[in-house]
């Protein structure tokens, strides 16, 4: 009877006591665990940041590598290869100059032009130009010409060499057939340009 | 005499002491736990302030990094890799051709050919694997020129598979042809 009369007060106190008890056992008693959980969360967040950082760096490096390749290709096409209009006469002059420097005078030159054949290169846009000539001279002169061609600033490839002696043991004169090749950027297609998004 | 029962109480008598005792005990317990809990909460907030701030900062940085990585990935998706690979492959092939050294080849031939043998003609062909096959015509002063040349090629690591094709005596000279594989320092690739 007396408990019923004071039930509201008892219920309120009971609820407060229960709430505090629950909080006490879940918070105070587990205090160290909570701190450890927080430290663990901190470590996990650090690990996630490290992972995201690595992913970003990898993507950056990949993009930089593509940019570098694009840039190198651009230089190769526009400067080293250029267009026939920009470089062909300079190349012919260079070959003649190097032959003269080697004391070899080719009586004639043959020129040929062919587009690159690989179908995937349709978008590459390069034209190969061949220059063939024959010279006669000593082995040392031939070596000097080959060396000068290899060291030339012009993008010239020695595509083939045929060296033949006169046959006589005493005759030191050699006949040297040289086929040179160079590449020009195709004027109909633009040089590889960096992707706009790069 | 009949006893007189006087009841002068305004209310019925109740003994509330157990109830008050229970209320006091519960109130004391509640107060103790509440104080303890408040103290714990404040302590937790204080002690973990730095850590929580650190976690928030780390999460913010992670979100930034992920945003940047997504932006870069989007830009990478815009790169035409097929075209780039095709252009690079073609350019590399041309550069490798340019890098092939005929001077080096002739130097090595000078070293490997015997003293009594001279080179009359040479015609190289280029394999896809970077090997160069040389077809050569040589003239020897003596009959053992061919075997000496083959032995020298076999003893040089830059040459391999030397094999004779012909050997004939003509007007006091020994003319022979042979084929040999040559591995240059920088392989020349052909398509």
Interface residues (C-beta under 8 A of the other chain):
Chain A: X1 X2 X3 X5 X6 X9 X10 X13 X14 X16 X17 X20 X21 X23 X24 X27 X28 X31 X34 X35 X38 X39 X41 X42 X45 X46 X48 X49 X52 X53 X55 X56 X59 X60 X62 X63 X66 X69 X70 X72 X73 X76 X116 X118 X120 X121 X123 X124 X126 X143 X146 X147 X150 X155 X156 X157 X158 X159 X160 X161 X162 X163 X164 X165 X167 X169 X181 X183 X192 X195 X196 X197 X198
Chain B: X14 X15 X16 X18 X19 X22 X23 X26 X27 X29 X30 X33 X34 X36 X37 X40 X41 X44 X47 X48 X51 X52 X54 X55 X58 X59 X61 X62 X65 X66 X68 X69 X72 X73 X74 X75 X76 X78 X79 X80 X83 X84 X86 X87 X88 X90 X91 X94 X95 X97 X98 X100 X101 X102 X103 X106 X118 X119 X120 X121 X122 X123 X124 X139 X141 X173 X191
